[in-house]
């Protein structure tokens, strides 16, 4: 805890989930190159941002930046203006405990403690059994856990055979649903799941985190085609940041992909003709749903 934390907690910070990144540079070691270069981002409260780019583009570094697992550079390339603000507060002035408590994460590989089911869902022991059962029912794990001899006190570990990979992911989902935070980060938690579990997870998150700001590191472009914005990173730089539809067309109202040379557009085209049409249609419909009637022409 830092001295100013209590004052922030008392006034209910953070309550919106607005993120402002200014001139951020970051590297893993002093002798290495920067992994984020001059990153500027303005994310409004409650926006859904999809983050895409090749391996090594800096996608997971953004997670480390938000969680302050690594500090941003403020000397060499960065400057005193370099900052990450979370609801208008510089995150460097906030205790890590308070900061990280307000960011939920669903990682790509589900994280299971060698502990009881209860501890896995509620690591800090803040909730009642009734609340935990309610969440387990919400994520469709209740029946499965009721069948275990010790119920919530059943011990599990990383290699545990009680749960399938998909179910472990639902344990992680239960953990974040129990205590929704203003910011949710997902490292495409759906990479190892069957389609049905994937859709179920996305639906639950849409319901439970409707008001939260969401960052999704996306591997499947269909997942983020209806998001508010797509952030394309290349070699640590932001090369595109806009509504998915706008990144795919030259003119608003175009009924097919007309911008063929953009970074995001090329990634979409690389998924093949059928998938790219699907992604385009999702993006187009999301855009016009959001900006009702803006230049939309009859089909």
C-alpha positions as CSV (number, residue, x, y, z in Angstrom):
1,X,0.0,0.0,0.0
2,X,1.1,3.5,-0.7
3,X,0.2,6.5,1.5
4,X,-2.3,7.9,-1.1
5,X,-4.1,4.6,-1.7
6,X,-6.7,5.0,1.1
7,X,-7.9,8.3,-0.2
8,X,-8.3,6.8,-3.7
9,X,-10.2,3.8,-2.2
10,X,-12.5,6.2,-0.3
11,X,-13.4,8.2,-3.3
12,X,-14.1,4.9,-5.2
13,X,-11.2,5.0,-7.6
14,X,-11.2,3.5,-10.2
15,X,-14.8,3.6,-11.1
16,X,-14.8,3.9,-14.9
17,X,-12.0,2.0,-16.5
18,X,-10.6,4.8,-18.7
19,X,-7.0,4.2,-19.8
20,X,-4.7,6.8,-21.2
21,X,-1.2,5.8,-22.3
22,X,1.2,8.5,-23.3
23,X,4.6,8.3,-24.9
24,X,5.3,4.9,-23.4
25,X,8.6,3.1,-24.0
26,X,9.4,-0.1,-22.3
27,X,12.2,-2.7,-22.4
28,X,12.9,-6.0,-20.6
29,X,16.5,-5.4,-19.9
30,X,18.8,-2.3,-20.1
31,X,20.9,-3.8,-22.9
32,X,17.9,-4.8,-25.0
33,X,15.8,-3.0,-27.6
34,X,12.6,-1.4,-26.6
35,X,9.6,-3.7,-26.8
36,X,7.1,-0.8,-26.7
37,X,8.0,2.3,-28.6
38,X,6.3,5.6,-28.2
39,X,2.9,4.0,-27.5
40,X,0.0,6.5,-27.2
41,X,-3.5,5.2,-26.6
42,X,-6.7,6.7,-25.4
43,X,-9.3,4.1,-24.3
44,X,-12.7,5.3,-23.1
45,X,-14.4,3.7,-20.2
46,X,-16.1,0.5,-21.1
47,X,-14.5,0.2,-24.6
48,X,-13.7,-3.2,-25.9
49,X,-10.2,-3.2,-27.5
50,X,-8.8,-6.1,-29.5
51,X,-5.0,-6.2,-29.7
52,X,-3.4,-8.0,-32.7
53,X,0.0,-8.4,-34.2
54,X,2.6,-11.0,-35.0
55,X,4.5,-12.8,-32.3
56,X,6.9,-10.4,-30.7
57,X,4.9,-7.3,-31.7
58,X,4.5,-6.3,-28.1
59,X,1.0,-7.6,-27.3
60,X,1.7,-9.3,-24.0
61,X,4.0,-6.4,-23.0
62,X,0.8,-4.3,-22.9
63,X,-0.5,-6.6,-20.2
64,X,2.8,-6.1,-18.2
65,X,2.5,-2.4,-18.7
66,X,-1.0,-2.2,-17.3
67,X,-0.2,-4.5,-14.3
68,X,3.2,-2.7,-13.8
69,X,5.0,-6.0,-13.9
70,X,7.7,-3.9,-15.6
71,X,8.1,-0.2,-15.2
72,X,8.0,2.1,-18.2
73,X,11.1,3.9,-19.3
74,X,11.2,7.6,-18.3
75,X,14.8,8.4,-18.8
76,X,16.3,7.2,-22.0
77,X,13.7,7.5,-24.7
78,X,10.7,8.2,-22.5
79,X,10.3,11.4,-20.6
80,X,8.5,12.8,-17.6
81,X,5.4,13.0,-19.8
82,X,5.5,9.2,-20.3
83,X,2.7,7.7,-18.3
84,X,-0.1,5.3,-18.0
85,X,-3.2,6.8,-16.5
86,X,-6.1,4.8,-15.2
87,X,-9.2,7.0,-14.5
88,X,-6.9,10.1,-14.6
89,X,-4.6,8.7,-11.9
90,X,-1.0,7.9,-12.8
91,X,-0.6,4.2,-12.1
92,X,3.0,4.7,-10.9
93,X,1.5,6.6,-7.9
94,X,-0.7,3.7,-6.9
95,X,0.3,0.7,-4.7
96,X,0.6,-2.5,-6.7
97,X,-1.9,-4.2,-4.5
98,X,-4.6,-1.6,-5.2
99,X,-3.8,-1.4,-8.9
100,X,-3.8,-5.1,-9.6
101,X,-7.0,-5.7,-7.6
102,X,-8.8,-3.5,-10.2
103,X,-7.6,-5.5,-13.2
104,X,-9.1,-8.9,-13.8
105,X,-7.2,-11.3,-16.1
106,X,-8.2,-14.5,-17.9
107,X,-4.9,-15.9,-19.1
108,X,-4.4,-18.1,-22.1
109,X,-3.4,-21.1,-19.9
110,X,-5.8,-21.5,-17.0
111,X,-4.0,-20.9,-13.7
112,X,-4.9,-23.5,-11.0
113,X,-3.5,-23.4,-7.5
114,X,-2.8,-26.7,-5.7
115,X,-5.5,-26.0,-3.3
116,X,-9.2,-26.6,-2.7
117,X,-11.8,-25.6,-5.3
118,X,-13.0,-22.9,-2.9
119,X,-9.5,-21.4,-2.6
120,X,-9.2,-21.5,-6.4
121,X,-12.4,-19.5,-6.9
122,X,-11.9,-17.2,-3.9
123,X,-8.2,-17.0,-3.1
124,X,-8.5,-14.3,-0.5
125,X,-11.5,-15.9,1.3
126,X,-13.8,-13.0,0.9
127,X,-17.0,-14.7,-0.2
128,X,-19.5,-17.0,1.4
129,X,-20.1,-20.6,0.2
130,X,-23.5,-19.4,-1.1
131,X,-21.9,-16.8,-3.3
132,X,-19.3,-19.2,-4.6
133,X,-22.0,-21.8,-5.5
134,X,-24.0,-19.2,-7.3
135,X,-21.0,-18.3,-9.4
136,X,-20.2,-21.9,-10.1
137,X,-23.8,-22.4,-11.3
138,X,-23.4,-19.3,-13.4
139,X,-20.4,-20.8,-15.2
140,X,-21.9,-24.3,-15.4
141,X,-19.6,-26.0,-13.0
142,X,-22.0,-26.5,-10.1
143,X,-23.2,-30.0,-11.0
144,X,-19.7,-31.3,-11.7
145,X,-18.4,-30.0,-8.4
146,X,-21.4,-31.3,-6.4
147,X,-20.4,-34.8,-7.6
148,X,-17.0,-34.5,-6.0
149,X,-16.8,-36.2,-2.6
150,X,-15.7,-33.1,-0.8
151,X,-17.6,-30.5,-2.8
152,X,-15.9,-27.1,-2.5
153,X,-13.2,-28.6,-0.2
154,X,-12.0,-31.0,-3.0
155,X,-8.3,-30.5,-3.5
156,X,-7.1,-29.9,-7.1
157,X,-3.8,-29.2,-8.6
158,X,-2.4,-28.1,-12.0
159,X,-2.3,-31.7,-13.3
160,X,-5.6,-32.6,-11.7
161,X,-7.8,-34.9,-13.6
162,X,-11.0,-33.6,-12.0
163,X,-11.3,-30.9,-14.7
164,X,-10.8,-30.8,-18.4
165,X,-8.9,-27.9,-20.0
166,X,-12.2,-26.2,-20.8
167,X,-13.4,-26.7,-17.3
168,X,-10.2,-25.2,-15.8
169,X,-10.8,-22.2,-18.0
170,X,-14.3,-22.0,-16.4
171,X,-12.7,-22.1,-13.0
172,X,-10.7,-19.0,-14.0
173,X,-13.8,-17.4,-15.3
174,X,-15.6,-18.1,-12.0
175,X,-12.7,-16.4,-10.2
176,X,-13.1,-13.2,-12.2
177,X,-16.9,-13.2,-12.3
178,X,-17.0,-13.4,-8.5
179,X,-15.3,-10.0,-8.4
180,X,-15.7,-8.1,-11.6
181,X,-13.0,-5.3,-12.0
182,X,-13.2,-2.1,-14.0
183,X,-10.6,-3.5,-16.5
184,X,-10.6,-7.1,-17.8
185,X,-7.6,-8.4,-19.8
186,X,-8.0,-11.6,-21.8
187,X,-5.2,-13.3,-23.5
188,X,-7.5,-15.0,-25.9
189,X,-8.5,-17.4,-23.3
190,X,-10.2,-19.5,-25.9
191,X,-7.2,-20.9,-27.7
192,X,-7.5,-24.3,-26.1
193,X,-11.2,-24.7,-26.0
194,X,-13.9,-26.4,-28.0
195,X,-16.2,-24.1,-29.8
196,X,-19.2,-24.4,-27.5
197,X,-17.2,-23.6,-24.4
198,X,-15.6,-20.7,-26.2
199,X,-18.9,-19.2,-27.2
200,X,-20.3,-19.7,-23.7
201,X,-17.2,-17.9,-22.2
202,X,-17.6,-15.0,-24.5
203,X,-21.3,-14.7,-23.7
204,X,-20.7,-14.8,-20.0
205,X,-18.0,-12.2,-20.2
206,X,-20.3,-9.9,-22.3
207,X,-22.9,-10.2,-19.6
208,X,-20.8,-9.9,-16.5
209,X,-18.3,-7.3,-17.8
210,X,-20.6,-5.2,-19.8
211,X,-19.4,-2.0,-18.1
212,X,-15.8,-3.0,-17.8
213,X,-13.1,-1.9,-20.2
214,X,-11.8,-4.9,-22.0
215,X,-8.4,-5.7,-23.6
216,X,-8.3,-8.9,-25.6
217,X,-5.1,-10.2,-27.1
218,X,-6.7,-11.9,-30.0
219,X,-5.5,-14.9,-32.0
220,X,-8.9,-15.4,-33.7
221,X,-10.0,-12.3,-35.5
222,X,-13.6,-13.2,-35.5
223,X,-13.6,-12.8,-31.7
224,X,-12.8,-9.1,-31.9
225,X,-14.4,-8.1,-35.2
226,X,-17.3,-6.5,-33.3
227,X,-15.1,-4.7,-30.8
228,X,-15.0,-0.9,-30.5
229,X,-11.4,-0.7,-31.6
230,X,-8.6,-2.8,-32.9
231,X,-5.0,-2.0,-31.9
232,X,-2.5,-3.3,-34.3
233,X,1.1,-3.6,-33.0
234,X,4.2,-4.1,-35.1
235,X,7.6,-4.3,-33.6
236,X,6.5,-2.5,-30.4
237,X,4.7,0.4,-32.3
238,X,1.1,1.2,-32.7
239,X,0.5,1.0,-36.4
240,X,-3.3,1.1,-36.5
241,X,-5.9,1.9,-33.9
242,X,-9.5,2.3,-35.0
243,X,-12.9,0.7,-35.4
244,X,-12.5,-2.7,-37.2
245,X,-14.8,-1.7,-40.1
246,X,-12.9,1.6,-40.6
247,X,-9.6,-0.3,-40.9
248,X,-11.1,-2.5,-43.7
249,X,-12.6,0.1,-46.0
250,X,-11.6,3.2,-47.9
251,X,-15.0,4.9,-47.5
252,X,-17.6,4.5,-44.8
253,X,-20.5,2.7,-46.5
254,X,-18.4,0.3,-48.6
255,X,-20.1,-3.1,-48.6
256,X,-16.9,-5.0,-49.0
257,X,-13.3,-4.8,-48.0
258,X,-11.9,-2.0,-50.1
259,X,-8.7,-1.2,-48.1
260,X,-6.6,-4.1,-49.1
261,X,-3.2,-2.8,-47.9
262,X,-3.8,-1.9,-44.2
263,X,-2.1,-4.0,-41.5
264,X,-5.4,-5.3,-40.1
265,X,-6.8,-5.8,-43.5
266,X,-3.9,-8.0,-44.6
267,X,-4.3,-10.1,-41.4
268,X,-8.0,-10.5,-42.2
269,X,-7.2,-11.5,-45.8
270,X,-4.7,-14.0,-44.6
271,X,-7.5,-16.0,-42.9
272,X,-8.8,-16.9,-46.3
273,X,-11.8,-15.7,-48.4
274,X,-14.6,-17.3,-46.4
275,X,-13.3,-16.2,-43.0
276,X,-12.4,-12.7,-44.2
277,X,-15.9,-12.1,-45.5
278,X,-17.3,-13.3,-42.2
279,X,-15.0,-11.0,-40.2
280,X,-15.8,-8.1,-42.6
281,X,-19.6,-8.6,-42.2
282,X,-19.3,-8.7,-38.4
283,X,-17.2,-5.6,-38.3
284,X,-19.6,-3.8,-40.8
285,X,-22.7,-4.7,-38.8
286,X,-21.2,-3.7,-35.5
287,X,-20.1,-0.3,-37.0
288,X,-23.6,0.5,-38.3
289,X,-25.3,-0.8,-35.2
290,X,-23.2,1.6,-33.2
291,X,-23.5,4.6,-35.5
292,X,-27.1,4.2,-36.5
293,X,-27.6,4.9,-40.1
294,X,-24.3,6.7,-40.7
295,X,-24.0,6.6,-44.4
296,X,-25.5,3.1,-44.7
297,X,-26.8,2.3,-48.1
298,X,-29.5,-0.2,-48.9
299,X,-28.3,-3.7,-49.9
